[in-house]
Amino acid sequence: MEPSLDVPHVITRVDHKGVLVCGLNEAAYKAGLHGGMRLSDARSILPDLHNASEQPDMYETHLARMIRGMDRYSPWVAPDRELHDRTLNGDAGLWLEITGGSHLFGGEGAMIAHILRDMKSRGYGARVAIADTAGAAGAAARCHPGQASDRILSLPADHAIAAQFPVSSLRLSDDVIALLSRLGLKHLGDITPLPRANITTRLGPDVLHRLDQFYGRLPEHLNFELPDHPWLIRQSFGEPLGDAANLAHAVESMMEKLCSGLRADNLGLRRLILRCVRVDGQAHTITTTTGTPCQSASHILRLLAEKMPGVDTGFGVEHVILYAPWVEHVAFRQVRLDRKQDDSSDSIALAQLLDRINHHLGPRDILYHPAHHASHLPERAAIRQSPTGAARQPSRLVDAPLPRRPVRLIDPPEPVDVIERTASGAPSKLRWRKMMIDVLRAEGPERICPEWWENLDRDNYALSHMTRDYFRICDQNGRMLWLFRSGHAGQDIWSVHGLFAG
């Protein structure tokens, strides 16, 4: 069980110095612990401290998950691996190249709010900042005094704010930071007025190098995490495409190339993004999704053709980008002997028909069919399943007999007042929807208990108020009702849950 966020918790690493703290949560940080200290020293401060050994594989898994999550904000994501390997505070981060993309989220402040909300929904805590350089963005995320949506640093206009950042924000080694501290240089504003020659002579070349990268006087090359096989085709035109016919011809040739590469790797696309950039910098984006992995260029082009008339070529389109961010493996299919793809099979034709219907109705799951779900609770025994979704495993044994169930459930169940009951406890007279009902025949009870794996934190779950006793009754009009009794002993609650077919 994971510890609470309010309980101090540390991650430990074993090296030649012993067992050291290499990561800690906010509660441990507020208690006075810090990275790099011995676990024995930490326990002397907090005897009840929770600790866990470092797991590099788990770190890489979570890092890859965060990189995939940040792909919606920028395709260029670079992890700060150097800081993670060098420091013992568990302090690392991600750089996102968002040049020209913040307007898609309503501006830079709104984009920060989007990222923070996204990280919180994934279970991570984060600090986000935007700056002109990678070094300034990393420092602002950790040291900017503003509110979450106001951590936007523009240099040199915000030099007064940057001057208050500690020297540790320059990502220097521990020895250099210790030397700066002994010299009384604790903030960036203490270093920038010094002569450059004196900085190099007294402090070494790293301080000036990082300072120039911070202010953008020197470039900083980041190692962006790109997919091994990015299914992206970009084509630039020396003579801009001025009409829709030429644009459609260019998209067709690029689509054939993309689908050919997918077939070579036995992959099919599930989502495609087409981006047309005009000479004036304006871009038009078209997105389409398929229900099953698709390798057919003709089918994708047919879906795109319905949205292509909305592309305004203006003075001409000079860049066309075709990107498949979501691809999946394709199940084995029999192909023709002449190596041409055969789309005439019933399953493929049905999937393409459903894609065209969904393309008109919208991206939501509008088309569905009912399917079984492995649950004995009536309201959870059926689910909505996509007609093109993968085949599910059988949720019950084919030959296993099931009790009789109504064709229609009432959701939520409607309350019933039981006026009279038989000696066995079955209702003989009741009031439902302001109608008096005389029970001619009753069958039951059938006891349905709550799912124990969903109620492990409860005691005596089988006797709790969630246990139901179902009765099948027939009233004076020949109508078949499905009633259940629940509640604690002596406080029975009756409800109608379904209607049987006549």
PyMOL commands that set and color helices and strands:
alter all, ss='L'
color gray80, all
select helices_A, chain A and resi 26-30+39-45+56-72+81-86+102-105+108-121+134-143+148-150+159-162+167-170+174-182+188-191+196-203+205-214+244-264+297-305+308-310+346-361+378-380+452-454+461-463
alter helices_A, ss='H'
color red, helices_A
select strands_A, chain A and resi 9-15+18-24+50-53+77-79+94-96+130-131+152-153+232-241+267-278+283-294+317-329+369-372+382-385+408-421+427-432+435-448+468-475+480-486+493-499
alter strands_A, ss='S'
color yellow, strands_A
deselect
rebuild
show_as cartoon
